[in-house]
Amino acid sequence: MTQDPKSQHRGQAELSMLGDLSAAFGDCVSSMAKVISVAVDLEIERAGLNSKEFAVMQLFCQQPERTATELVEKTSIDPAHMSRLVANLVDQRLLRRRRSRSDRRVVNLVLTDAGSKMIAEAHTRIISYQTALLEDVSDQELSGFLATSRKVIQNYANLAPTQS
């Protein structure tokens, strides 16, 4: 029994279309990442920091006092590099060191007023840029995009343990 040539071509067209959509998805995500990172990159440059220093400063928005050990745990930065990074942020007067009152061996890092102002202004400008990117995007469109994004992220989480 031979297969109908039309059904054979239909299957290939479906696979081809799926490949095109998958490639378009990858291109779209890559472009979105570039478009969104523009504001962050600009703020990193404006602050005179590198990307790791900026990431550390952002952690202080959630909690204005941390130890270097906590920063190492929250980032992928090794302890020696973190030590140099923190020293640079202290030199720039964005962070300051303060000994713990309960355990003098523990050194807490505290966000200074200058550091707080710098990161708050950076966040305000980043949010303004992201708001401008969403101009003419309806709440329904944004909700659909976010729902799709959550599904893709969940699919990744499901696949991640099997990836080497």
N, C-alpha and C positions, 0 to 999 in steps of 0.2 A: 504494500500500500504506500503510495507516494503522498507527500504532503503538498497541499495547495500552495503554489508559489506566492500567491497574494498574502497568505497568512505568514509565510516566511519573511517577506519584506516588511510586513506590519510589525513583527517582533523586532526586527533590526531598527526600524524607524523609532520604536518606543525606546530601545536601548540607546540609540543615538540621541534622542531628545533628552533622556535622563542624563546622559553624559554632558550635554550642553547645559542643562540646568545646574548640574553639580559644578561644572567649571564656572558658570556665571555666579553661583553662590560663593565659590572661593574668591573670585575676582571682586565681588561686591564686599565681602567681609574684609579683604585686604585693603580695598579703597576706603571703607568706613574707618578702619583702624588708622590709616594715614590722615584722613580728614580730622578725626577727633584728636589725634596726638599733636596736631599743629599748635593748638592753644597751650597744651602742657609743655611742649618743647619751647615755645616762646616764653612762658613763665619761668622755666628753668634757666633759660638764657638771661632773662631780665633780672633774676635773683642772683646771678653770678654763681650758680651752683651746678654740680653735675647731677645726672639723673638719680643716682643713689642717694646723694645728699638731700635732694628734693623729696624722694620717697620717705626718707627718715623724718624729715620735717613734717610731712603729711601725717605721720603716725602721732605726732604731738598734738594734732588737732583733736584727736579722740581722747587723749589723756595727756595733760600738759607736763607730767613728770614720769620719767621712766628710768630704768637702769640700762647700761650698755648691754647687759645679758638679755634683757627683754627685747631690745632692738635686734640683736642677733637672732633671737627666736622668731621674730616677726618677719624677718627678711632673709634673703639667701646670701647675706654678706658675712664673710668669715670674721672671727673675732679680731684678728690683727688689722684687717682693713677697716673694721668698724671703729677700732680705737683711733686710727688716723683720721677717719671721717669725722668722728665726734670732736677730735682736737681742732679740726678745721672749722667746724660749726661754732665751737667755743671761741676760737680766735676771731671769727666774724661777729661775735656777740649775738648770735641767734639762739644759742643754748648757753647755759651756765651749769657748772658742777656744784652740787651741794651734798655734804655728808649727811647720812641718815642720823637722826637723833637717837634712834633705838639701837643702831649698830654702826659704829663709827667706821667699820671696814667697808660699808656699802656706800657707793657714790651714786647719788641720783642726778639725773640730767633734767634740767628744768628749762622750759621754753621762756625766753626773755620777752620783754615787751616788744623789742625790735623783731624778734623771730615770730611772735604772734601776729604782729601787724603785717609782716612780709607774707606769711602764709595765708592770712585772711584776705589780703588784697589779691593775691594770686588766685585763690579759690573764686573770688567774686568775678574776676576777669574770665576765668575758665568757664564758669556757669553762664556768663553773658554770651560767650562765644557759642557754647552748646545750645543756648536758647535761640540764638540767631540761626544756627544750623537747622533747628526744628521749625523755623518760620514756614507757614503754609502746610505743615504736616498736621493733620487732624488728630484728635485724641484717639479716634478709632484706628487710624493708620498706625499711630505709635503703639497702641495696645496690641495690635496684631504683630507688629515687629517685635515687641518685647516677649509676647507669647511664643513666637517662633524661636527667638533667641534662647529662651529658657529651655525649650525642647532640645535644641541643638546642644546646649551646655549639658543637659541631662544625658543625652546620647553619648556625649564625650565622657562623662563621668562613668557611664555604664561600660564603655569601651576601654577606658584608661587602664583598669587592672589587667587587661589582656595584652596591652601594648608593652613592648620591651624597651 
